[in-house]
Amino acid sequence: MISEPGRSGAMRYVLFDVDGTLIDAVENQRLVWRTWAERYGLDPEEVHGVALRTRPMETFAQVAPDRDAQKCLAELHELEDEDVRTGSYQAFDGASELLNALRPGAWALVTSNYEHRVRGRFARTGLPVPEVLVDAAAVEEGKPSPVPYLQAAARLGARPEDCLVIEDAPSGVRSSLRAGMTVWGVNTPEAVDGVHRHFDTLHEAVRDILAFVSGVHPHRPEDSTTVQ
């Protein structure tokens, strides 16, 4: 069994990824990338597949190396901002219950998106925004670098070994593991490589996340998997 970091009796913290973890934005992202790809005469499915694994500038370098990357980025940002205003999406079941139950100062958001979009989506879905939000503009190195999660921990005044990360994406899992944190995966049919525990849905993880923060040893329900 993969051992989880942590110190007995220490204050615990939770760091959340956003898209795919708290907010269901999969179809929104697919539509944004489809619209962008069609403007450039590219295969939308191929572009979206690359975008799932890379940051936007890296995506452009792979799928449109002969295009002006800054122009590509500006157009993508316009589409994403429009989606925040008009797109149809919702919070995952359990997200509101969980975030509203957490003590202020004990949790943070760590996202590859931008803060204004996160705030826009949270306002539309009724989710609370924490004191600490580390976005794409806050770091020079994004996931899978450990920098975003380490910055969030530092801003909370937390030790990495006292942090629980909730993720759904391989790059985020690698980022938090490299930061020396406990990592639980949610909202994926199979466990992402490296997670300490896996839950099919965020809702199934709520009770154990709250137990972790309170310092109670979480139980091992049937709907979660401890990764061997």
Sequence and secondary structure as in RCSB ss.txt:
>XXXX:A:sequence
MISEPGRSGAMRYVLFDVDGTLIDAVENQRLVWRTWAERYGLDPEEVHGVALRTRPMETFAQVAPDRDAQKCLAE
LHELEDEDVRTGSYQAFDGASELLNALRPGAWALVTSNYEHRVRGRFARTGLPVPEVLVDAAAVEEGKPSPVPYL
QAAARLGARPEDCLVIEDAPSGVRSSLRAGMTVWGVNTPEAVDGVHRHFDTLHEAVRDILAFVSGVHPHRPEDST
TVQ
>XXXX:A:secstr
       TT   EEEE  BTTTEE HHHHHHHHHHHHHHTT  HHHHHHHHTTS HHHHHHHH TTS HHHHHHH
HHHHHHHHHHH   EE TTHHHHHHHS TTSEEEE SS HHHHHHHHHHHT    SEEE GGG SS TTSSHHHH
HHHHHHT  GGGEEEEE SHHHHHHHHHTT EEEE SSSS  TT SEEESSHHHHHHHHHHHHHT      TTEE
E  
